[in-house]
Amino acid sequence: MSTRSVIHSSLAREAEKRTRRAEAQDVPEIKRARALDERASGDWRAADSKLVEVVDDGWL
């Protein structure tokens, strides 16, 4: 395993630990960030669907 891979794995594990700790503490910022992410994902899917419709209709 390369040094870069080891560092990346270590950073990923540390980020996961911090996330689990924050979730266990029921941090409001984590909840808010998740809600915003879910809303943005829904908005993105809706916009993507609309774009597909426009392309299918021959507008683009």
C-alpha positions as CSV (number, residue, x, y, z in Angstrom):
1,M,0.0,0.0,0.0
2,S,1.4,3.4,-1.0
3,T,2.0,6.1,1.5
4,R,-0.7,8.2,-0.2
5,S,-3.2,5.3,0.2
6,V,-2.3,4.9,3.9
7,I,-2.7,8.6,4.5
8,H,-6.0,8.7,2.6
9,S,-7.3,5.7,4.6
10,S,-6.3,7.2,7.9
11,L,-8.0,10.5,7.1
12,A,-11.1,8.7,6.0
13,R,-11.2,6.7,9.2
14,E,-10.7,9.8,11.3
15,A,-13.5,11.7,9.4
16,E,-15.8,8.7,10.0
17,K,-15.0,8.7,13.7
18,R,-15.7,12.4,14.0
19,T,-19.0,12.0,12.1
20,R,-20.1,9.2,14.4
21,R,-19.2,11.2,17.5
22,A,-21.1,14.2,16.2
23,E,-24.1,12.1,15.4
24,A,-24.0,10.5,18.9
25,Q,-24.0,14.0,20.4
26,D,-27.0,14.9,18.2
27,V,-25.2,18.0,16.9
28,P,-27.8,20.4,15.3
29,E,-25.3,21.4,12.6
30,I,-25.1,17.8,11.4
31,K,-28.9,17.5,11.2
32,R,-29.1,20.8,9.3
33,A,-26.4,19.9,6.9
34,R,-28.1,16.5,6.2
35,A,-31.5,18.2,5.6
36,L,-29.9,20.7,3.2
37,D,-28.1,17.9,1.4
38,E,-31.3,15.9,1.0
39,R,-33.2,19.0,-0.2
40,A,-30.5,19.8,-2.7
41,S,-30.4,16.3,-3.9
42,G,-34.2,16.4,-4.6
43,D,-33.8,19.8,-6.3
44,W,-31.0,18.4,-8.5
45,R,-33.1,15.3,-9.5
46,A,-36.0,17.6,-10.4
47,A,-33.8,19.9,-12.5
48,D,-32.1,16.9,-14.2
49,S,-35.6,15.5,-15.1
50,K,-36.6,18.8,-16.5
51,L,-33.5,19.0,-18.6
52,V,-34.2,15.5,-20.0
53,E,-37.7,16.6,-20.9
54,V,-36.4,19.6,-22.8
55,V,-33.8,17.5,-24.6
56,D,-36.5,14.9,-25.5
57,D,-38.8,17.6,-26.8
58,G,-36.0,18.8,-29.1
59,W,-35.5,22.2,-27.5
60,L,-31.8,21.4,-26.9
